[in-house]
Amino acid sequence: MSLNIISFTENGIRTSIKTAGAMKDTDVRLYTKWSGFDKKDFDTDIVMVNESISDWATGMMREKQSLLFIGACGIAVRAIAPGIESKLSDSPVLVMDEQGAYVIPILSGHYGGANRLARSLAGAIGAVPVITTATDINDAFAIDVWAKDNGLTIINKDGIAKVSSKVLNGENIIIKKDFGPADVVVTGHPEDIKQNEELLILKPKEYVIGAGCRLGKDPGEFDKFIDDTLSENSIDVADVYAIASIDLKKDEQAFLSYARIHGLHFLTFSKEELNDVKGDFSSSDFVKEQTGTDNVCERAAVKGAGDGGTLIVKKTAKEGMTIAIAKRDWRKNLKI
């Protein structure tokens, strides 16, 4: 996960540095709009934002980046307003006061993960997370969080409010696979269900892309390779659950960028985990010498697909990149 922090004062910069230091497992990048900023005064790499804060925020949101504003909520709200599109695709946006006392998620709290990120940030620096979503403050089941965790696409987002209302009223909700009277239906064929405002329809993301590449591969080149391969196999990127690879590639920017922009999980596995995957995979002595396993992309795709996953597109290679595609058995992996 990556986090982009922007500050507006000297105190804000120092709080951003403290926050970055506390988030050990997060790729944190620091920015500032403080007019008195001088790089020589700080040991940490901080980027001065010369464009308008609105243009900066809109650009970040277009790339689906997570944002933390250290300053007033009003600044953040005005900055992100032009970039807001949908609760199912917006970037997670949070605000922290410059003393680091409070962390407030203001956009994409559930589906984008801003509430979880707020709790993580607060725990790391000793702040108070200020969560305002009704299901969270009532410690109630959140259907959109459950959908995201299970790799499900929300077909009709208006149905979220209906389900959440029943939960908050203390009523039971019925979740069914495929068909039947229910509040929520999970199906691979949503077009077969007559939609109504009382029903929330969720479609499983059924595919996992296993990937490998040379170090530092251009993200744009990798994006095109994946998009072309998906198109050739009549797979919509909206139906992809995750990109998977070996843990040696956990910081590969091409993988991280594609996963972030398309809202995918990025899964990595050790060589031991990949070697334990059962199946008929192509083998490369060179890959084994470099990574400790004879095939990264096929094994990672099947491993990432979970119980019952099957390889449907074997290793495809192009200019130092390899990908394979596995199909998930979503019925086996659905956590209800």
Summary of the structure (lengths in Angstrom):
residues: 336
radius of gyration: 21.5
end to end distance: 26.1
largest distance: 64.9
contacts: 1094
relative contact order: 0.09
helix: 38%
strand: 24%
